[in-house]
Structures are given as C-alpha cells and as structure tokens.
C-alpha cells in the first residue's frame, strides 16, 4: 500500500491535478477546469497526495443542500498509477472526510454501460461496488445535459449509506434523487 494523504487542493497541485482530470474524463463529462479550482461554496476539491506531495488522485464533492448527503462530481486516480490500490484509498479517505463533516449518504452517478466505452463503464461500476456503493433502483434517472459538449450521457445513480444511517429505499431514495437533481443539476424533481 502506498502512503498517501487526502488534503485540500493547492495551486501548486494544478499541473498534476489537471492532468489527472483531463486524462480521466472525456470532454462530454468535463466541466471547465476553473469550476473545480474556483468551486462553489458547497463544494470541496481535494487531492490524494503521495509522500512527496504530488497529487495522484482527485475528487470534487458537493454537499447537497441542507441534507445529510454529498455527491461526488469527479473522482479519479492518475492513469499511470492505477491498479495499485490508490482508488480504494481515495474512497476510504473520502468516506472519513464525509463522516467527519456530518454526511451520512455518499452519492454519485456513473455512465450507463452502452456503446464503445461499455467495458470501461462496467469496470468503473464494479470498482464502486467493491468500495461499498450500490446501484440504486432509479429506472427513470435522467439528469440534464452536462459537460463541455452539452451531450446527454445516460447515467445510473449509485450510493452508500455511511455508518448505519437510513437505507436508500422508499422515501429516503426519493429524497436522495431529489437532492441530486436539485443541488447537482439545478432541476426541481
């Protein structure tokens, strides 16, 4: 296991963090870089740094209004350092950060495995499942267009209840979907 620490982004991280971001996400899923580094008040941009301080992973998380939920907008590890356990370390550190901040539910969306990138999408879903997230039963989950190209990308919602909170079913799941649509995508559900 590589020794790493999760910490807030610093301008000195710019080249490494931006490289991870641009290599990990296609333009159709990327917000402008300034949206990450000059993030909203309800977001936090953190990096996973190795022992010499170099960013080896990134994540941008958003608190979903006044709920006990947070949404992972972006999470990635340096492609040259994948398959070394860094993604799992990033997720474990992120969980701890969220718990310390009073978050009980971690949510994110992933690309539906269709088309030319279906195998990559399946691997990503499997990674999150190994980390404890579940695909949530939201058959009509359909956020609006997003990313640099405005393309509508079919997405699935995943989530995890942290520390034994209420399960993501029934009205709790409805609350989570409404929170994501409103506070991530700006859409009233």
N, C-alpha and C positions, 0 to 999 in steps of 0.2 A: 504494500500500500504506500503510495506517495504521500509525503507530508504536505498538506495544503491547509489554507485558511480562507473562510468566506469573509469578505470585507467590502465596504463601500467602494465604488468606482472612484478613481482619482484621475485627473487629466493625464498624468504620466502613463496610465493604462491605455491611452487612446489607440495607439497603433496595434497592440496585441488584441485588445477587446474588439476593435472594429474589424480586424482581420477575421477573428472567430465568427463574428456576426455575419459578415458578408460571405464567408465561405460556407456557412451553415444554413442560410436561408435564401431561397430564390427571391428575386425581386418582387414576385407576386405576393410574398408574405412579409416583406420588409417595410417597416416604417422608415422615414428619413432618420439618419444617424442622430441628428440633433434631438429627435424625440426621445431617444434613450438617454443621452448625456444631459440634456436640459429637461428632464422628465417632469411630469405633473406632480403636484403636491401629494397626491395619493399613491404615488409610485416610488419604488426604490430600485436603483440599479446597482447590483453587487457583482463582484468578480470572485472567482475562486482563484487564489494565487498560490504559486508554488513557493518553495523555501527562499528563492531569490527575489520574490515579489512579482514575478511575471504572471500576468493573467493567463490562466489555462482553461477557464470556463467563465461563462457569463449568465446572468439571469436578470430579467426585469419583471418585477412583481407589482401588482396593483391591489390595493385594499378595495374591496367592493362596498363603497359607501359606508354606512354605519352598521353593516352586518359583521359577523364573525368570520367572514370568508375573504380569501385572497385568490387572485388569478395570476397565473404565470403567463405573461405575454411572450417572453422568449426565454429559452434555456438551451445552452449549447456548450460543448467542450471543443477545444482546439482539435480540428480533424486529425492533425498529426499525432495527437496524444490520446485518441480514442482507444477503447478496448483495454484500458489499464485501470478501470475502476473509478476514474475521475467523475463520471456522470453520476454514479451511485453516491460518491462522496458529496458531490454538489447537492443532490437531492436530500441527503441526510442533514447536511448543514442548513439547507433551506428550511426543512421542517423545523429544526431547532430555532432558527431565526423567527419563523412564523409563530411558533408556540410562545416564544418569549414576548412576542408582540400581541398576544391575545387572540390569535387566529385559530379557529377550530376546524376550518374546512379549506383544503387546498384544491383548486380547480384549474383546469387548462383545457384547451382544445387541440386536437391533432387532425391532420389531414386524413380524410377517408381514403382507405387503400384502393384506389382506382387508377387506371391509366399507367403511364410509363414509370411512375415512381411508386407503384403499389407495394413493391417489396420493401423499399426503404420505409414507407409508411407503416407497414406491418412490424418491421423491426423496432421502430420508434414506439409503437403501441406496446409491444412486448417488453421493451425497456421500462416504460412507465408502470406496466403491470408488475414487473419484478420488483419495482420500487414501492409497491403497495397501492397504486391508484387503480381504479376500476373504470371500465367503460360504463357510462351511465345510460340508463334506458330513457333516451330522449329522442324518439323517432323523427320528430319534426324540427330538430335543432338546425337552425339555418341563419347564422349571423350574416349581416350585410357584407357587401364588398369591402375589401381592406387590402392593405399592402400598397406598394408603389405603383402597380399597374391597374389597380381598381378591379382586378379579376375576382370573380366569386369562386372561392375554393370550397368544395364540400368538406365539412368538418364534423367531427364527433366530439362530444364532451366527456372528459374524464375527471374523476375526483377522488379525494381521500378525506375521510374524517380523521382528524388528529386527536389523539388522547381520549378516545371513547365518547366523543360527542354524539349527537343525534344522527342516526343513519340517513343517508341521502336517498330517501324514498318518499313517496307521497308528497305532502305539503312542503317538507324540507327540500326535496328535489325541485319542486316548483319554485320555491324561494331562491334556490341556487341559480336556476336558469334565468329567472327574472333579474337577479343581481348581475349576472354576467352580461346579459343583453343590455341592461341599462348602464352599468358602470364601466363595462369594457367597450361596448359597441355604440352606446348612446341611443338605444332603441327601447321604447316602452313596450313591455310584453303584455 
